[in-house]
Amino acid sequence: MILTNPTLIPNLILIITAWGGAFLVALWLSLIFWTYRDMRRRARDPLARILAVLVVAVLFLPGIVIYLILRPSRTLEDEYQHTLEEEALLQAIEDASLCPGCGRRVKENWMVCPNCHTKQKKICHQCGKLMELPWNLCPYCGTPAPGMRRESTTLDEALQQLAQDTPPETSTETEVIQE
């Protein structure tokens, strides 16, 4: 019964061909769109994006294979994350204190390098905390390092401070000075 209609087979072939063609056009357009979006995530260069889309648009399935072979392996976000990881590792390496004498790693709270005996830190004479050697002022208590001049003091204040810091003279010394 079904085979009695002579136009049924050509109509069925036409419908199947139309659906197949529509599917291939939809696949082709979706691959072009996917290529553009994927390349946008992988490269900043607009020429590279256009060339990738053209290869897929012109060559269709072989073009997508070529694109998958030639595309950058990492997305821009992956590259950024990789760069951040590298910078973090370099920062960790740079943060490790090195002895200026021998170049070996030393801990932050060491006063002297145990390998070459190079002085690493000095002690604040006021609060007793460790200070870096080039520091002229303790960051913890604000006291200037001994032998360093204070910027805001006058000559009279400095002499008065010096008089307070010196120990009282003995009686024999005053007799010698008076004579």
C-alpha positions in Angstrom: 0.0 0.0 0.0 2.7 2.5 0.9 4.7 1.6 -2.1 1.8 2.2 -4.5 2.3 5.9 -4.4 5.1 6.7 -6.9 5.9 10.2 -5.4 6.4 8.9 -1.9 10.0 7.8 -2.2 11.2 11.0 -3.9 9.3 13.1 -1.3 10.9 11.1 1.5 14.3 11.5 0.1 13.7 15.2 -0.3 12.6 15.6 3.3 15.6 13.6 4.6 17.9 15.6 2.4 16.4 18.9 3.7 16.7 17.8 7.3 20.3 16.7 6.7 21.2 19.9 5.0 19.6 22.0 7.8 21.5 19.9 10.3 24.8 20.5 8.4 24.1 24.2 8.1 23.3 24.4 11.8 26.5 22.4 12.7 28.6 24.7 10.4 27.2 27.9 12.0 27.6 26.5 15.5 31.2 25.5 14.8 31.9 29.0 13.4 30.4 30.6 16.5 32.2 28.2 18.9 35.5 28.8 17.1 35.1 32.6 17.5 34.2 32.3 21.2 37.0 29.8 21.9 39.6 32.0 20.1 38.4 35.1 21.9 39.2 33.3 25.2 42.7 32.3 23.9 44.1 35.3 22.0 43.9 39.0 22.1 44.9 39.5 18.5 41.8 40.2 16.3 43.6 39.0 13.2 44.2 35.6 14.7 40.5 35.4 15.6 39.4 36.3 12.1 41.8 33.8 10.5 40.6 31.0 12.8 36.9 31.7 12.0 37.7 31.8 8.3 39.5 28.5 8.3 36.5 26.9 10.0 34.0 28.7 7.8 35.8 27.8 4.5 37.0 24.2 5.3 34.1 23.2 7.7 35.0 19.8 9.4 38.7 19.7 8.2 38.9 23.4 9.3 37.8 22.6 12.8 40.4 19.9 13.0 43.1 22.3 11.8 41.9 24.9 14.3 42.1 22.4 17.2 45.6 21.5 16.2 46.8 25.1 15.8 44.9 27.0 18.5 46.8 28.2 21.6 46.9 25.5 24.3 46.0 27.9 27.2 43.2 30.4 27.6 44.0 34.0 28.6 42.7 33.3 32.0 44.9 30.2 32.3 47.9 32.3 31.2 47.0 34.9 33.8 46.7 32.3 36.6 50.0 30.7 35.6 51.7 34.2 35.7 50.2 34.8 39.1 51.6 31.5 40.3 55.0 32.2 39.0 55.0 35.6 40.6 54.0 34.1 43.9 56.8 31.6 43.7 59.3 34.3 42.9 58.0 36.5 45.7 58.4 33.6 48.1 62.0 33.0 47.0 62.8 36.8 47.2 61.2 37.0 50.7 63.6 34.4 52.0 66.4 36.3 53.8 69.9 35.7 52.5 73.1 36.4 54.3 75.0 39.2 52.6 78.3 37.4 53.5 77.8 33.9 52.2 74.4 34.0 50.4 72.9 31.2 52.4 69.3 31.5 53.8 69.0 32.9 57.3 65.9 33.2 59.5 64.4 36.6 60.2 65.1 36.5 63.9 68.8 35.6 63.7 71.3 38.2 64.7 74.3 36.5 63.2 74.7 34.1 60.2 75.7 30.7 61.7 77.8 29.9 58.6 80.0 32.9 58.1 79.2 34.9 61.4 78.1 38.0 59.5 76.0 40.3 61.7 72.4 40.3 60.4 70.5 42.5 62.9 71.1 44.8 65.8 69.2 45.1 69.0 67.3 48.3 70.0 68.9 49.7 73.2 65.5 50.9 74.4 63.0 48.0 73.7 65.3 45.1 72.9 63.7 44.2 69.7 65.7 43.3 66.5 66.3 46.0 63.9 67.8 45.9 60.5 71.4 47.1 60.3 70.7 50.1 58.1 67.8 51.4 60.2 68.6 54.5 62.3 65.3 54.4 64.2 63.6 51.5 65.9 60.2 50.9 64.2 58.8 49.4 67.4 59.5 52.1 70.0 60.7 55.1 67.8 64.0 55.4 69.6 67.0 56.5 67.4 69.9 54.1 67.2 72.9 55.1 69.4 75.2 57.5 67.7 72.5 58.7 65.3 71.5 62.4 65.5 67.9 63.4 66.0 66.6 65.7 63.3 64.4 67.9 65.5 66.7 68.5 68.5 68.6 71.7 69.0 72.1 71.9 70.3 71.0 72.8 73.8 68.6 69.8 73.9 71.4 67.5 72.7 73.8 68.8 75.3 71.2 68.5 78.0 70.5 64.9 76.9 74.2 64.1 76.9 74.6 65.5 80.4 71.7 63.3 81.6 73.2 60.2 79.9 76.7 60.6 81.4 77.4 59.1 84.8 78.1 61.4 87.8 81.7 62.4 88.2 83.8 61.1 91.1 85.2 63.6 93.6 88.8 63.1 92.5 88.0 64.1 89.0 86.3 67.3 90.1 89.3 68.3 92.2 91.6 67.9 89.3 89.4 70.0 87.1 89.1 72.8 89.7 92.9 73.1 90.0 
